[in-house]
Amino acid sequence: MKTKALAKEPPVRVGHRKPLKQLVAEHWQMYLLLLIPVVLTFVYKYIPMYGIQIAFRDYKASDGMFGSEWVGLEWFERFFTAPTCGRMIQNTILLSLYSLLWSFPVPIILSLCINQLRFNRYKRVVQTVLYAPHFISIMVICGMIRIFLSPSGGLINLLLGTSVDFLSEASAFRTIYIASGIWQDAGWGCIIYLATLSNVDTSLYEAAKVDGASVFQRIMNVDVPALLPMAILQLIMSAGSLMNVGFEKVWLLQTDLNKATSDVIAVYVYQQGIENAKYSYSTAVGLFNTAVNLILLFVVNKIASKTSDVDFV
C-alpha cells in the first residue's frame, strides 16, 4: 500500500517556482516591508515625471501646466544653438569621464590593501581615517580647498614655493575637482568591496599558500576575481550618472577665470531655472542630460554583460 501511495505522488520538478500568491502568503512580512520603499519611490520619483512635459511647453506659473502653450522642441533647439552649448557638453563629459577613470579604481585598490592588514586595531584606525572625509559637507570641503590653494599662505603654494591662484587657472580646475573627489569618497567607496572580500572562502587563501603563491598572486587569483562582479556593477551604476557632475562642488569652486573648464550642464540648469526663472528651458536641458545618462547606462550594461556573461539591468 505504501508503494502505491508513493507511486501516485507527482514527481518533483527541478527548478519549479512557487506561485506568487503562495510566496506572498508565506513571506507577507517581507513584502509588507518592501511595499514602503516601493510606494515612496513611486510617489517621489515616478509621479513627478508627469511634470517633464513643461520642457515642451512655454510654462508660465500664472497659466499652469495645462494652460501654458505647447511649443514642441523649441527649447531643445535653443539649447543646441546656444554659443556655450558645445563647451558645456564637452566640459561635462570630460569632467565626468576623467573622474570615473581616476576615481573608480582607487576604492578597489584601497580595499585590497586594507584586506591584507592583519592587526584589527590598526585596520580599524585606517578605515576610520579614510572614511572621515566622506562625512564632511561639500561647503566645508570647498572652503578647505580654497584655503589649501590660496596664493597667499596656502599649503600647496608653501610646499611648492609659489604664489599661484590655482582656482583661477582653467587648466587646473579638473585636477582640483577630481583629486578632491578621490580624497573625499575613496574611503567610503571601498566599504562595499571590503564587504565582498569578507565573504571570500578562507580555504582559498590556505590552498594558495600551500601551492606557494605569493601575496600578490593571492590577490590577483583570489581577491580580484571575487571583486570583479561587484566592480562591474559599480561601473554600470557610475556610467548611468556619467553626465551628472556634482553641481555643488562645481558651483562653489567656479570663478569667472576658470569657466572655460568648469562651465557644466548642471550649473547651467541651475542658473537658467532658479536665477533666471526659465523653467521650461532649464527642464529641457535637464531632460537632455537625463536622456544621455539613460543611453549610457544601457550601452555600458550591454558591454559589461558581453564581457562577464551577466546581465545586470
C-alpha positions as CSV (number, residue, x, y, z in Angstrom):
1,M,0.0,0.0,0.0
2,K,2.8,2.4,0.8
3,T,4.4,1.7,-2.5
4,K,1.2,2.5,-4.4
5,A,0.8,5.7,-2.4
6,L,4.3,6.8,-3.2
7,A,3.8,6.0,-6.8
8,K,0.7,8.3,-7.0
9,E,2.7,11.3,-5.7
10,P,3.6,13.8,-8.6
11,P,7.3,13.9,-9.4
12,V,9.3,16.8,-8.1
13,R,10.2,19.2,-10.9
14,V,13.7,20.7,-10.7
15,G,13.6,24.5,-10.9
16,H,9.9,24.7,-10.2
17,R,8.9,28.0,-8.8
18,K,6.0,28.6,-6.3
19,P,3.1,30.8,-7.4
20,L,3.3,34.4,-6.4
21,K,0.2,34.2,-4.2
22,Q,1.8,31.3,-2.2
23,L,5.1,33.3,-1.8
24,V,3.2,36.4,-0.6
25,A,1.2,34.3,1.8
26,E,4.4,32.6,3.2
27,H,6.5,35.8,3.4
28,W,3.9,38.6,3.8
29,Q,6.0,40.4,6.4
30,M,8.9,40.8,3.9
31,Y,6.6,42.0,1.1
32,L,5.0,44.5,3.6
33,L,8.4,46.0,4.3
34,L,9.2,46.0,0.6
35,L,6.0,47.9,0.0
36,I,7.2,51.0,1.9
37,P,10.2,51.9,-0.4
38,V,8.2,50.9,-3.5
39,V,5.5,53.4,-2.5
40,L,8.0,56.1,-1.7
41,T,9.8,55.6,-4.9
42,F,6.6,55.8,-6.9
43,V,5.4,58.9,-5.2
44,Y,8.6,60.9,-5.2
45,K,10.3,59.5,-8.4
46,Y,7.7,58.4,-10.9
47,I,4.7,60.8,-10.3
48,P,6.9,63.9,-10.7
49,M,7.9,62.6,-14.2
50,Y,4.5,63.9,-15.3
51,G,5.9,67.4,-15.0
52,I,8.6,66.8,-17.6
53,Q,6.1,68.0,-20.2
54,I,6.9,71.6,-19.3
55,A,10.0,71.0,-21.3
56,F,7.7,71.0,-24.4
57,R,5.6,74.0,-23.2
58,D,6.1,77.7,-22.7
59,Y,5.4,77.2,-19.0
60,K,4.1,80.2,-17.0
61,A,3.1,79.8,-13.4
62,S,0.1,82.0,-13.8
63,D,-1.4,79.8,-16.6
64,G,-0.5,76.5,-15.0
65,M,0.8,73.4,-16.7
66,F,-2.2,72.7,-18.9
67,G,-2.8,76.4,-19.7
68,S,0.7,77.0,-21.0
69,E,1.3,77.0,-24.7
70,W,2.7,73.8,-26.3
71,V,5.9,74.7,-28.2
72,G,7.3,71.2,-29.0
73,L,11.1,71.1,-29.4
74,E,11.7,74.9,-29.3
75,W,13.7,74.8,-26.0
76,F,15.9,72.0,-27.2
77,E,16.7,73.8,-30.4
78,R,17.5,77.0,-28.4
79,F,19.9,75.0,-26.2
80,F,21.7,73.3,-29.1
81,T,22.1,76.6,-30.9
82,A,23.4,78.4,-27.8
83,P,27.0,79.6,-28.1
84,T,28.2,77.8,-25.0
85,C,26.3,74.5,-25.7
86,G,29.3,72.7,-27.1
87,R,31.6,73.9,-24.3
88,M,29.2,72.8,-21.6
89,I,28.6,69.3,-23.1
90,Q,32.4,68.9,-23.6
91,N,33.2,70.0,-20.0
92,T,30.5,67.8,-18.5
93,I,31.6,64.7,-20.4
94,L,35.4,65.2,-19.8
95,L,34.9,66.1,-16.1
96,S,32.7,63.0,-15.5
97,L,34.9,60.7,-17.7
98,Y,38.1,61.7,-16.0
99,S,36.5,61.4,-12.6
100,L,35.4,57.9,-13.5
101,L,38.7,56.8,-14.9
102,W,40.7,58.1,-11.9
103,S,38.2,57.6,-9.1
104,F,36.8,54.2,-10.0
105,P,40.0,52.0,-9.4
106,V,41.0,53.8,-6.1
107,P,38.4,52.1,-3.8
108,I,39.2,48.7,-5.3
109,I,43.0,49.2,-4.6
110,L,42.3,50.5,-1.1
111,S,40.1,47.6,-0.3
112,L,42.7,45.1,-1.5
113,C,45.4,46.9,0.6
114,I,43.2,47.1,3.8
115,N,42.2,43.5,3.4
116,Q,45.9,42.5,3.8
117,L,46.2,44.2,7.2
118,R,46.3,41.6,9.9
119,F,46.2,43.8,13.0
120,N,42.5,44.6,13.6
121,R,43.1,47.7,15.7
122,Y,45.3,49.2,13.1
123,K,42.9,48.2,10.4
124,R,40.0,50.0,12.1
125,V,42.1,53.1,12.5
126,V,43.0,53.1,8.8
127,Q,39.3,52.6,7.9
128,T,38.2,55.5,10.1
129,V,40.7,57.9,8.7
130,L,39.8,57.0,5.2
131,Y,36.0,57.2,5.8
132,A,36.1,60.5,7.7
133,P,36.3,62.9,4.7
134,H,33.0,61.5,3.3
135,F,31.1,63.0,6.3
136,I,32.4,66.5,5.7
137,S,29.9,68.7,3.9
138,I,30.6,70.0,0.4
139,M,30.6,73.5,1.7
140,V,33.4,72.8,4.2
141,I,35.3,70.7,1.6
142,C,35.3,73.6,-0.8
143,G,36.3,76.0,1.9
144,M,39.3,73.8,2.8
145,I,40.2,73.6,-0.9
146,R,40.3,77.4,-1.2
147,I,42.4,77.6,1.9
148,F,44.9,75.0,0.7
149,L,45.1,76.6,-2.7
150,S,45.3,80.2,-1.6
151,P,48.0,82.1,-3.3
152,S,48.9,83.8,0.0
153,G,49.8,81.2,2.6
154,G,48.1,78.2,1.1
155,L,49.5,74.8,1.9
156,I,50.2,73.8,-1.7
157,N,51.9,77.1,-2.5
158,L,54.0,76.9,0.6
159,L,55.2,73.4,-0.4
160,L,55.9,74.4,-4.0
161,G,57.4,77.7,-3.0
162,T,55.0,79.6,-5.4
163,S,52.1,82.0,-5.2
164,V,49.8,80.8,-7.9
165,D,46.0,81.2,-7.6
166,F,45.1,77.6,-8.8
167,L,41.4,78.2,-8.8
168,S,41.8,81.0,-11.3
169,E,43.6,78.6,-13.7
170,A,41.2,76.9,-16.1
171,S,43.7,74.2,-16.8
172,A,43.9,73.2,-13.1
173,F,40.2,73.0,-12.3
174,R,39.6,69.4,-13.5
175,T,42.6,68.2,-11.5
176,I,41.4,70.0,-8.3
177,Y,37.9,68.6,-8.8
178,I,39.0,65.0,-9.4
179,A,41.7,65.0,-6.7
180,S,39.4,66.4,-4.0
181,G,36.7,63.9,-5.0
182,I,39.1,61.0,-4.6
183,W,40.2,62.2,-1.2
184,Q,36.5,62.7,-0.1
185,D,34.9,59.5,-1.4
186,A,37.5,56.8,-2.0
187,G,37.5,55.5,1.6
188,W,33.7,55.4,1.7
189,G,33.6,53.7,-1.7
190,C,35.8,50.8,-0.6
191,I,33.3,49.6,2.1
192,I,31.3,47.6,-0.4
193,Y,34.4,45.9,-1.7
194,L,35.6,45.1,1.8
195,A,32.3,43.5,2.5
196,T,32.7,41.4,-0.7
197,L,36.2,40.3,0.4
198,S,34.9,39.3,3.8
199,N,32.7,36.7,2.2
200,V,35.6,35.0,0.3
201,D,36.2,31.4,1.5
202,T,39.4,31.4,3.6
203,S,40.2,27.9,2.3
204,L,41.1,29.5,-1.0
205,Y,43.8,31.5,0.7
206,E,45.1,28.5,2.5
207,A,45.2,26.4,-0.7
208,A,47.1,29.2,-2.4
209,K,49.6,29.4,0.4
210,V,50.1,25.6,0.2
211,D,50.7,26.0,-3.5
212,G,53.4,28.6,-2.8
213,A,51.5,31.6,-4.1
214,S,52.9,35.0,-3.0
215,V,50.8,37.8,-1.6
216,F,50.4,39.4,-5.0
217,Q,49.5,36.1,-6.6
218,R,46.8,35.5,-3.9
219,I,45.4,39.0,-4.6
220,M,45.3,38.5,-8.3
221,N,43.9,35.0,-8.3
222,V,41.6,35.1,-5.3
223,D,40.6,38.6,-4.4
224,V,40.4,40.2,-7.8
225,P,38.0,37.5,-9.3
226,A,35.8,37.9,-6.2
227,L,35.6,41.7,-6.7
228,L,35.0,41.6,-10.4
229,P,31.2,41.2,-10.4
230,M,30.8,43.9,-7.9
231,A,33.2,46.2,-9.7
232,I,31.3,45.7,-13.0
233,L,28.0,46.5,-11.2
234,Q,29.5,49.7,-9.7
235,L,30.9,50.6,-13.1
236,I,27.4,50.3,-14.6
237,M,25.9,52.4,-11.8
238,S,28.6,55.1,-12.3
239,A,28.1,55.2,-16.0
240,G,24.4,55.7,-15.6
241,S,25.2,59.0,-13.9
242,L,28.1,60.0,-16.0
243,M,26.6,63.3,-17.1
244,N,25.6,64.2,-13.5
245,V,28.6,66.2,-12.4
246,G,28.5,67.2,-8.7
247,F,26.7,70.6,-9.0
248,E,27.5,71.8,-5.5
249,K,31.3,71.5,-5.8
250,V,31.5,72.9,-9.3
251,W,29.3,75.8,-8.3
252,L,31.3,76.6,-5.2
253,L,34.7,76.4,-6.9
254,Q,33.7,78.1,-10.1
255,T,35.1,81.6,-10.9
256,D,34.9,83.8,-13.9
257,L,38.5,82.8,-14.8
258,N,38.0,79.0,-14.8
259,K,34.7,78.9,-16.6
260,A,36.4,77.5,-19.7
261,T,36.6,74.1,-18.0
262,S,34.1,74.5,-15.1
263,D,31.0,75.5,-17.1
264,V,28.9,72.3,-17.0
265,I,25.3,71.5,-17.7
266,A,24.2,71.1,-14.1
267,V,25.3,74.7,-13.2
268,Y,23.7,76.0,-16.4
269,V,20.4,74.3,-15.4
270,Y,20.5,76.0,-12.0
271,Q,21.3,79.4,-13.5
272,Q,18.5,79.3,-16.1
273,G,15.9,77.6,-13.8
274,I,16.4,79.2,-10.4
275,E,18.2,82.5,-11.1
276,N,16.5,83.4,-14.4
277,A,13.2,81.6,-13.8
278,K,13.3,79.9,-17.3
279,Y,11.5,76.8,-16.0
280,S,10.7,75.2,-19.4
281,Y,14.2,75.9,-20.8
282,S,16.0,74.5,-17.8
283,T,13.7,71.4,-17.7
284,A,14.5,70.8,-21.4
285,V,18.3,71.0,-20.7
286,G,17.9,68.7,-17.7
287,L,15.8,66.2,-19.7
288,F,18.5,66.1,-22.4
289,N,21.1,65.4,-19.7
290,T,19.0,62.5,-18.3
291,A,18.4,61.0,-21.7
292,V,22.1,60.8,-22.3
293,N,22.6,59.1,-18.9
294,L,19.9,56.6,-19.8
295,I,21.6,55.7,-23.1
296,L,25.0,55.4,-21.5
297,L,23.5,53.1,-18.8
298,F,22.2,50.6,-21.4
299,V,25.4,50.8,-23.6
300,V,27.7,50.1,-20.6
301,N,25.4,47.3,-19.4
302,K,25.4,45.7,-22.8
303,I,29.2,45.8,-23.0
304,A,29.6,44.5,-19.4
305,S,27.1,41.7,-20.0
306,K,29.1,40.5,-23.0
307,T,32.4,40.5,-21.2
308,S,31.1,38.9,-17.9
309,D,28.2,36.8,-19.2
310,V,25.9,38.5,-16.7
311,D,23.2,41.0,-17.5
312,F,22.8,43.4,-14.6
313,V,20.0,45.5,-16.0
